Each structure stands twice: as C-alpha cells, then as structure tokens.
C-alpha cells in the first residue's frame, strides 16, 4: 500500500518535459533581459557619480538662483570627456522630471545613441545634440536627443508632461556651458513623427523661422500662453514614444535669459 502511494507521486515524463521547457524559457528570458537591466543600472550609477563630482546645488531659491546657486564644472568635465558641450538641468530633478545630465556632441546622430561617455556600447546612450547644430548653441533652434528609458533615466520622464499638473510645476530648465547659463521656458510639447518638419535646423531669424515657431506653438498639447519671437533661440528636447514606434515626444523651450557662468 505504501509503495502504491509513492508511485502515485512520481512525476510523469510529460511533466518533466514541461518543467524543462519552462526552465529553459526562464533562463533565456534572464539571458536576454538581465544584461539590459544591469547595463542600465551601471549607466545610472555612472551618471550619478559624475553628477556628484561635477555639480553642486545650494538651497537658495531667489530669482537668480539658477546661475548664482548652481555650480557645474563643465570645464572640468570636458577635460575628461572632450565631447561634452554642456549640462542640462531641470529645476528640481529629484521630483517629477528627472533630467540632470551632461550634453555631448559628436557631429552626427549615431555616436552617442547607444554608447556611453567613453564611447563604449551601452543601450541608454547619452544625451546628445543634433549633429547639424552648432555645439556652441548659437543656432536659432537646437535639438537635443535622449532615450525614453523605462526606469526614468535619460529623457524617460519627459512623457510625464502629458499628465495633468506636471507642466505647471515644471516650466523651466537650464543649460550650462563652460561660460554661460541659458534659461529656457517651456512653451510647447507634443507628439510627432520621426520624420516631422519640426526636426529642421539652420533657420535665419526671418519669416520662415517665425512660421516654424508658430507651428510649434500650434502643435502644443496645451496653450502655455508663451509665443517665442524671431529674436529668441529655442531648444527642442526629443525622445521616442516607446520601442518599436515611429513617434516622438518633443518638449520645446525658449531662451528667456542668459548669464555669464559660473557667477563670480
């Protein structure tokens, strides 16, 4: 009788095969996903370390705090990474919009798409300036790209502008170069195709540029009430809507102020 009970509990060959197949599937999924997760974590830790080493932000929040109370050693960073042209920082990057990164420039749109600051293979890549733009940020319009990472790194939090109330609390960002701090006010954000006309650069401050600015304003999800003029420079922050899609999410900022940086 005891022997029969033991026999009933034996696992049949079909179940063994199913278990083996499931283990193989799990192992394959881990093989595919784990390196991606570990790489993202490694890159996040690397950028956190760079931020701690090269940036210092005080507690002052008066009108001019964005250049008087923010110290970013862009020159020091350039000595280690020559392709760095500046640093983009949203006002409170520890809150909803988690953007606080160096900006790189290679003269093309491929080098830093899936490479880290050492130009080693890395899926998250870097935040980088459009290859056709002037790295001194002197163009009427400049475009900065970053991946829409699921863990919120790079430009992964830009999509939150589509949520109610996020714009009201996150209207500004600043770009710091070796010599200057440029203050941008977000005037438009929207979804568009990867081949959209919004990705044009090289404008002169003329009627064509004004029509382009008007188009950006009209595309916005909400009416921000801000309409740039042809004597103002703009920056477009662009990220993908998700893997496998041909759509992009774009956040547009107009430069409303600049100041010699670092402040003395």
C-alpha positions in Angstrom: 0.0 0.0 0.0 2.8 2.4 0.9 4.6 1.5 -2.4 1.5 2.4 -4.4 1.3 5.9 -2.8 4.9 6.6 -3.7 4.3 5.5 -7.3 1.3 7.9 -7.5 3.5 10.8 -6.5 6.1 10.2 -9.3 6.3 12.9 -11.9 5.5 11.6 -15.4 7.7 12.2 -18.4 5.4 14.8 -19.9 5.6 16.9 -16.8 9.3 16.6 -16.8 9.5 17.9 -20.3 7.2 20.8 -19.5 9.3 21.7 -16.4 12.5 21.6 -18.5 10.9 23.8 -21.2 9.7 26.3 -18.6 13.2 26.4 -17.0 14.7 26.9 -20.4 12.3 29.8 -21.2 13.0 31.5 -17.9 16.8 31.1 -18.4 16.5 32.5 -21.9 14.5 35.5 -20.7 17.0 36.2 -18.0 19.8 35.9 -20.5 18.1 38.5 -22.7 16.9 40.9 -20.0 19.4 40.7 -17.2 22.3 42.2 -19.2 20.0 45.1 -20.3 18.9 45.7 -16.7 22.5 45.5 -15.3 23.7 47.8 -18.1 21.0 50.4 -17.3 21.9 50.2 -13.6 25.6 50.6 -14.3 25.0 53.7 -16.5 22.7 55.3 -13.9 25.3 54.8 -11.2 28.0 56.2 -13.6 25.9 59.4 -14.3 25.1 59.7 -10.6 28.8 59.6 -9.8 29.5 62.3 -12.4 26.8 64.5 -11.0 28.2 64.2 -7.5 31.7 65.0 -8.7 31.0 67.9 -11.1 27.8 69.6 -9.8 26.9 71.4 -6.6 23.4 73.0 -6.0 22.7 75.2 -3.0 19.4 75.8 -1.2 18.8 79.4 -2.3 15.7 79.9 -4.5 15.6 83.6 -5.2 15.0 84.9 -8.7 18.6 84.3 -9.9 19.3 81.0 -8.2 19.6 79.1 -11.4 23.0 80.7 -12.0 24.1 82.0 -8.6 23.4 78.9 -6.7 24.2 76.2 -9.2 27.8 75.3 -9.7 28.6 72.9 -12.6 32.2 72.3 -13.5 31.7 71.9 -17.3 35.3 72.7 -18.0 36.5 70.0 -15.6 34.1 67.5 -17.2 35.4 68.5 -20.7 39.0 67.7 -19.6 37.9 64.1 -19.1 35.2 63.9 -21.9 36.1 66.3 -24.7 32.8 65.8 -26.5 30.8 67.3 -23.6 29.4 70.7 -24.6 27.3 71.5 -21.5 24.9 70.2 -18.9 21.1 70.2 -19.0 19.3 70.5 -15.7 15.6 70.8 -14.8 14.8 72.9 -11.8 14.0 70.1 -9.4 15.4 66.9 -11.0 14.7 64.9 -7.8 11.0 65.4 -8.3 8.8 64.5 -11.4 11.1 65.4 -14.3 14.4 63.6 -13.5 16.7 65.2 -16.0 20.2 66.3 -14.8 22.8 65.2 -17.4 25.8 66.3 -19.4 25.2 67.0 -23.1 27.5 65.5 -25.7 28.2 66.4 -29.3 29.9 64.3 -32.0 28.8 65.9 -35.2 26.4 63.1 -36.0 23.3 61.4 -34.6 24.7 57.9 -34.1 27.8 58.1 -31.9 26.1 58.5 -28.6 22.8 56.9 -29.5 23.9 53.6 -27.9 27.3 54.5 -26.5 28.3 55.9 -23.1 30.6 58.8 -22.5 33.6 56.6 -23.0 32.1 55.6 -26.4 31.6 52.0 -25.2 28.5 50.1 -26.2 25.6 51.0 -24.0 21.9 50.9 -24.8 20.8 54.0 -22.8 23.5 56.0 -24.7 23.8 59.7 -23.7 22.0 63.0 -24.0 23.4 64.5 -27.2 23.0 67.5 -29.5 21.8 67.2 -33.1 24.8 66.7 -35.4 23.8 69.6 -37.7 23.7 72.0 -34.8 26.5 74.3 -33.7 27.9 72.9 -30.4 28.2 76.4 -29.1 24.4 76.5 -29.0 24.4 79.6 -31.2 21.7 78.4 -33.7 18.2 79.8 -33.7 16.9 76.3 -33.0 18.8 73.4 -31.5 17.7 69.8 -30.9 18.8 67.6 -28.0 18.0 63.8 -28.0 17.7 61.3 -25.3 16.2 57.8 -24.9 12.8 57.3 -23.3 14.1 54.8 -20.7 11.5 52.9 -18.7 13.5 53.4 -15.4 13.1 57.1 -15.8 16.7 57.8 -16.8 17.8 59.9 -19.7 14.7 61.6 -21.2 12.4 58.9 -19.7 10.4 61.4 -17.6 9.6 63.9 -20.4 6.4 61.9 -21.1 5.0 63.0 -17.8 4.3 66.4 -19.3 1.2 64.7 -20.8 -0.1 64.3 -17.2 -2.3 67.0 -15.6 -0.4 69.5 -13.5 3.1 68.4 -14.4 3.7 71.4 -16.7 2.6 73.9 -14.0 5.3 72.7 -11.6 8.0 72.1 -14.3 8.1 75.0 -16.7 11.9 75.7 -16.8 15.2 74.1 -17.5 18.7 75.5 -17.7 21.6 74.6 -20.0 25.1 75.3 -18.6 28.1 75.6 -20.8 31.7 76.3 -19.8 31.0 80.1 -19.9 27.2 80.6 -19.9 24.0 79.6 -18.3 20.9 79.7 -20.6 17.4 79.7 -19.0 14.6 78.1 -21.0 10.9 78.4 -20.6 8.9 75.5 -22.0 6.3 76.8 -24.4 5.1 73.7 -26.2 5.1 69.9 -26.1 3.5 67.4 -28.4 3.8 64.0 -30.1 5.0 63.9 -33.7 6.5 61.5 -36.3 10.2 60.8 -36.5 10.4 62.5 -40.0 8.4 65.5 -38.9 9.3 69.0 -40.2 9.9 70.1 -36.5 13.3 68.4 -36.8 14.6 71.1 -39.1 17.6 73.3 -38.1 19.6 76.1 -39.7 16.9 78.8 -39.6 17.7 82.5 -40.0 15.8 84.9 -37.8 13.2 85.7 -40.5 9.6 85.0 -41.6 10.4 81.3 -42.2 11.6 80.9 -38.6 8.5 82.8 -37.3 6.3 80.4 -39.2 8.2 77.5 -37.7 7.8 78.9 -34.2 4.0 79.4 -34.8 3.8 75.8 -35.9 5.4 74.6 -32.7 3.1 76.7 -30.6 0.0 75.4 -32.5 1.1 71.7 -32.0 1.2 72.0 -28.2 -1.0 69.7 -26.1 -1.9 72.8 -24.0 -1.8 76.5 -24.6 1.1 77.7 -22.4 0.5 81.4 -23.4 4.1 81.7 -24.5 4.9 82.6 -28.1 8.6 83.0 -29.0 9.7 85.7 -31.3 12.3 85.5 -34.1 15.0 87.2 -31.9 14.8 84.3 -29.4 16.6 81.0 -29.6 14.9 77.7 -28.8 15.8 74.2 -27.9 13.8 71.1 -28.7 14.1 68.1 -26.4 13.2 64.9 -28.3 12.6 61.3 -27.1 10.9 58.3 -28.6 7.4 57.3 -27.5 8.5 53.7 -26.9 10.4 50.9 -28.6 9.0 49.8 -31.9 7.1 53.1 -32.6 7.8 55.8 -35.2 6.6 58.6 -33.0 8.5 61.1 -30.8 7.6 63.2 -27.9 9.0 66.8 -28.1 9.3 69.4 -25.4 10.2 72.9 -26.7 11.9 75.6 -24.6 12.6 79.3 -25.5 15.7 81.0 -24.1 14.4 83.9 -21.9 17.6 84.7 -20.1 21.3 84.0 -20.1 24.1 84.9 -17.7 27.9 84.5 -17.6 28.7 81.3 -15.8 30.0 80.5 -13.3 28.9 83.6 -11.5 31.7 85.5 -9.7 
